[in-house]
Amino acid sequence: MSEDDVLLGAEGKMRKAVEVLKDDLAAIRTGRASPGLVNHIRVDYHGVPVPLNQIASVSVPDARMLVIQPWERDILPSIEKAILKSDLGLNPTSDGNVVRLAIPQLTEERRNQLVKMVRKRVEEGKVAVRNVRREGLEKLRELRENKEMSEDEQKRALGRLQQVTDRFTEDIDQIAKDKEAELLEL
């Protein structure tokens, strides 16, 4: 294993942590309709839990409405049941062909609760990035102890690892700022 392997591996894991955070935050309801709200919902499809977006198309006809068009009409009741079980707190309505989800306006209290939830998840994302950094530091230390790199090379690698960590931490901060602004927008 080389210094570049350690840094590339750490960067890949940090990128994955940021993507997971983005997906997680996309599922938080903001008062505006977004297909990302229902991406995490799993529907019982012939006994197998399947992501909703793999068995139906999700469209946004206006800012407060989601329309879910299943590819097979017989799974409509399963989709409704999965939405009711989810943590969205939305009531689906069906006309036999599609499921409609009306997105109600958020109250000030609910917005503040959601902002707290966003901050908690953002902190979890930062912890994940820091854990990857710690793993990278340990691997670089091992390379130094095994005499596979010099002290100068280790210092350079540590600096590069810190730059990568800082870049992903800034990305997370920007994602959090954007999501909070979206939540507090009236």
N, C-alpha and C positions, 0 to 999 in steps of 0.2 A: 504494500500500500504506500502511495506517495502523498506528498503534501497536497498536490492538485486533486488527488482522489478524495482526500478528506474534505477539502474546500468545496469541491463540486457536489459531494454527497450532502454536506451541510446546507448548501444553497438549495438543492433540490428538496430537502426535507422542510426547509423554511418556506419555500414557495408553496409546498403542499399545505402547510399550516395556514398560510394566508388564504389559499383557495378554500379550505374547509371553513375558515371564519367568514369569508364572503358568502358561501352557500348558507351557512348558519344564519347570518344576518338577513339574507334575502327572504327567509321564512318568517321574519318578524313583520307583522302587519303594520302598515303605515297610514291607513286610511285611504290609500289609493290602491286600485286593483293592479296586480302584477302576477304573471304566471309563476314567478318564484315562490309565491305564497303557498302553492299546493304541490310543489316539486317533491317535498319530503314525505308526502302522504303515500302510504302503501295500501293498495286495494287487494282484497282477497279475490284472486282470479283463478277459478277452478282449483281452489285449495292452496294456491301459492301466493304469498304476498309479493305484489309487483308495484313498482313506482307508478303513480298515476299518469305521468307523462309518457309511459310506454304503452298504455292501453287507451289513451284518449288524447284529443288535441285540446289545448287550453287557449282561449282567446280573450281579449280585453276589448269589448265593444265600446265601453266608455270608462271614465275614471273611477267609477264606483261599482263596476260589474265585471264578474268573471263568468265566462261561458265554457263549460266542459262538454265536449262532444265525444262520447265514447265511440270506438270503432265497431263495437258490437253492442246492440241495444239491450241485450239480456244482462249486461253487467251494470246497468244504471243503478239498481238498488244497492249493489255492493259499493259503488262509488259514493252514493249518498251516506251509507253507513260509515264508511271510512272517514268522510269529512266530519260527520257528527262526532266520531270518536277522537278526532284530532284535537290539538290544542288551539285551533284557530278561533273557536267560539263563534262560528258562523253557521247559519241554518241554510242548508241547500233546498232549492225548490226545483222540481222536475216537471217537464211537460210530456214525458214519455220518450223524447228524443235527445234532449240535452239537460244538463244540470246547470242552474244559474245560482251564483253566489253574489248576493248584494253585500257590498262592503260599507258598513255604517261609518259615520263620522266619529273620530276618536274624541273622548273627553280629555280635558286637561290633566286630570288625575291619571287616566290610562296612559297618556303620552309620557308622563313622568315615570310611571312604572316601566314602560318600554325602554326609556332612556337608561334607567338603572340596569335593566336586563342587557342592553347593548353594551354598557360599560363593563359589566361582569364578563360577558363573552369576549370582549376585546382584551380584557386582562388575561383571560384564559389563553387567547391566541398569542399574546406577548410571552406568557409563561412557556408555551410550546416552543416559540422561537428561541427563548433563552435556554431551554433544555437542550435543543439541538446545538446551540453554541457551546454549552458545557461538554456535550459529547465530543464535539470537534476539538475542544481544548484538550480533553483527555487523550484523544487519538494522537494529537500533535505532540503531547508530552511523551507518549509511548514511543513515537518515532524518534524523539530526541534521546530518550533513555536507551533505546536499542541502537543508537549511533547511526540511524538511517538519515539523519539530517543534522546540520551544524546548528550552533546556538543562534547565529545570524539568520539562517534560514527559518528557524523556529520563530524568531521575533517578527520577521517579515510575514510569515504565514499567520501568526496571531493578529497582526495588524489587518491583514486582508480579511480574516474571519470576522473581526470586529466591524469592518466596513460593510460586509455583507449583512451582519446582524443589524447594524444601524439602518441600512437601506430598507430592510423588511419591517423594522419597527416603525420607521417613518410611513411606510405603506399602510400599516395597520392603523396608525394614528389618523391618516387621511381617510381611510375607510370609515373609521368611527365618527370622524367629524361630519362626513357626508351623510351617514345614516342618522345621526342625531339631528342634523339640519332637516332631513327629510321627515323625521318624526315630529319635530316641533313646528313644521310648516303648517299653516292653517288653510 
